[in-house]
Amino acid sequence: MSITLKPRPLTAAAFAPFGDVIAAGEDFMPINFGRTERHHDLAKIDTAEQNGHTGISIFRSQTLDLPATVKVMERHPLSSQAFISMQRQPFLVLVAPPTETAQPSVTQLQLFSVGADQGVNFKRGVWHHYSFSLHQPCDFICIDRCGGQGKNCDEYYFTEEVIITLA
């Protein structure tokens, strides 16, 4: 079985089953004497399971040559995981809904194009691939669970061929 995926635009409604879109919108609170817009509470960071704590890391991703074959996906059963491009570069995210089994549903894979002014927060248990940088190596701020007990990363290696292309 071979599956080819093309990215679709990232919207809050389309991404809701997988997590939160992190982006400034029309709804904000003016702060700092009106000189700053606070776009408040954009993602639900979920890290406290089994004594974990919220940490901030930087992930450096290399560019993706397209078309690309996806070999592996992962999920974090104990926490959410957020990614924001430090260079404000667009990137791709490949996701599948949480499953009761130790593998994602290949028929439910979705590929999203994340805009330069957006980030994502994957809900606990959502299957995802690492972020695909499109134009240059990219540093991502990652906000996720650090420390604590329990295994928080499951990986699945595909037996099917999953190919990513751009439209």
C-alpha positions as CSV (number, residue, x, y, z in Angstrom):
1,M,0.0,0.0,0.0
2,S,1.3,3.4,-0.9
3,I,-0.1,6.7,0.4
4,T,0.8,10.1,-1.0
5,L,-0.1,13.1,1.2
6,K,-0.2,16.8,0.1
7,P,-0.4,19.5,2.8
8,R,-3.5,21.5,3.5
9,P,-3.6,24.9,5.3
10,L,-3.5,24.8,9.0
11,T,-6.7,26.2,10.6
12,A,-7.9,25.9,14.2
13,A,-11.0,23.9,13.1
14,A,-9.1,21.4,10.9
15,F,-6.4,20.9,13.5
16,A,-8.7,20.7,16.6
17,P,-8.7,16.9,16.8
18,F,-4.9,16.9,17.0
19,G,-4.3,20.0,19.2
20,D,-4.0,23.8,19.2
21,V,-3.0,26.3,16.6
22,I,-0.7,28.9,18.2
23,A,-1.3,32.2,16.4
24,A,-2.2,35.8,17.0
25,G,-5.8,36.6,16.1
26,E,-8.4,39.3,16.4
27,D,-9.0,38.6,20.1
28,F,-6.4,40.1,22.4
29,M,-6.0,42.0,25.7
30,P,-4.2,45.4,25.5
31,I,-1.4,45.5,28.2
32,N,1.6,47.6,29.0
33,F,-0.3,50.9,28.8
34,G,-1.8,49.9,25.4
35,R,1.6,49.3,23.8
36,T,1.3,45.5,23.7
37,E,-1.4,43.1,22.5
38,R,-1.6,39.9,24.7
39,H,-3.0,37.0,22.7
40,H,-3.8,35.0,25.7
41,D,-4.0,31.2,26.5
42,L,-3.4,29.9,23.0
43,A,-2.5,26.3,23.9
44,K,-3.3,23.9,26.6
45,I,0.2,22.7,27.8
46,D,-0.3,19.3,29.5
47,T,2.8,18.1,31.2
48,A,2.1,17.3,34.9
49,E,1.4,13.5,34.5
50,Q,3.6,11.3,36.8
51,N,5.5,14.3,38.2
52,G,6.6,15.8,34.9
53,H,7.2,19.5,34.5
54,T,6.9,22.0,31.6
55,G,10.2,22.6,29.9
56,I,11.4,24.7,27.0
57,S,13.9,23.3,24.5
58,I,15.2,24.2,21.0
59,F,15.0,21.6,18.3
60,R,17.1,22.2,15.2
61,S,15.6,20.6,12.1
62,Q,17.2,20.2,8.7
63,T,15.4,20.9,5.4
64,L,13.2,18.3,3.9
65,D,13.8,17.2,0.3
66,L,10.5,16.6,-1.5
67,P,9.0,14.2,-2.3
68,A,9.9,12.5,1.0
69,T,9.2,9.1,2.4
70,V,8.0,9.0,6.0
71,K,9.6,6.2,8.0
72,V,8.5,6.8,11.6
73,M,5.9,8.6,13.7
74,E,5.8,9.1,17.5
75,R,3.3,10.0,20.2
76,H,3.7,11.3,23.8
77,P,1.1,9.5,26.0
78,L,1.9,11.6,29.1
79,S,1.9,15.1,27.7
80,S,1.3,17.7,24.9
81,Q,4.1,19.0,22.8
82,A,4.2,22.5,21.2
83,F,6.4,23.8,18.3
84,I,7.0,27.4,17.2
85,S,9.5,28.3,14.5
86,M,12.1,30.8,15.9
87,Q,12.9,32.0,12.3
88,R,9.1,32.5,11.6
89,Q,9.5,30.0,8.7
90,P,6.6,27.9,7.4
91,F,6.8,24.1,8.1
92,L,4.8,20.9,7.7
93,V,3.3,18.7,10.3
94,L,2.1,15.1,9.8
95,V,-0.4,13.9,12.3
96,A,-2.8,11.1,13.1
97,P,-5.4,10.8,15.9
98,P,-4.5,9.0,19.1
99,T,-5.1,5.3,19.0
100,E,-5.6,2.5,21.6
101,T,-3.0,0.5,19.6
102,A,0.8,1.0,19.3
103,Q,0.5,2.4,15.8
104,P,-1.2,5.3,14.0
105,S,-4.0,4.7,11.6
106,V,-2.4,5.2,8.2
107,T,-5.8,6.0,6.6
108,Q,-6.2,8.9,9.1
109,L,-2.9,10.6,8.4
110,Q,-3.2,14.3,7.7
111,L,-0.5,16.7,6.6
112,F,-0.8,20.4,7.4
113,S,1.1,23.4,6.2
114,V,1.9,25.6,9.2
115,G,2.3,29.3,8.3
116,A,5.2,31.5,9.2
117,D,3.0,33.2,11.8
118,Q,1.7,30.0,13.4
119,G,2.8,27.2,15.7
120,V,1.2,23.9,16.9
121,N,0.6,22.2,20.1
122,F,0.0,18.4,19.8
123,K,-2.5,17.0,22.3
124,R,-1.4,14.1,24.5
125,G,-1.3,10.9,22.5
126,V,-1.5,12.4,19.0
127,W,0.7,10.6,16.5
128,H,3.1,13.0,14.8
129,H,6.3,13.2,12.8
130,Y,9.0,15.6,13.6
131,S,8.5,19.1,12.1
132,F,9.5,19.3,8.4
133,S,11.5,22.5,7.6
134,L,10.9,23.5,4.0
135,H,13.3,26.2,3.0
136,Q,16.3,26.2,5.4
137,P,17.4,24.6,8.6
138,C,15.0,25.8,11.3
139,D,15.2,26.1,15.1
140,F,11.9,25.3,16.8
141,I,11.0,26.3,20.4
142,C,9.6,23.1,21.9
143,I,7.4,23.3,25.0
144,D,6.8,19.9,26.4
145,R,7.2,17.5,29.4
146,C,10.5,17.1,31.1
147,G,11.4,14.8,34.0
148,G,8.9,12.7,35.8
149,Q,8.3,9.0,35.7
150,G,7.0,6.9,32.9
151,K,7.8,6.4,29.3
152,N,6.6,9.4,27.3
153,C,7.6,8.6,23.7
154,D,6.2,5.7,21.6
155,E,7.5,5.2,18.1
156,Y,6.0,3.4,15.1
157,Y,8.0,2.4,12.0
158,F,5.9,2.2,8.9
159,T,5.7,-0.9,6.8
160,E,3.6,1.0,4.3
161,E,5.1,3.6,2.0
162,V,4.0,7.1,3.0
163,I,5.2,9.8,0.6
164,I,4.9,13.6,1.2
165,T,4.7,15.9,-1.8
166,L,3.7,19.6,-2.4
167,A,0.8,20.4,-4.6
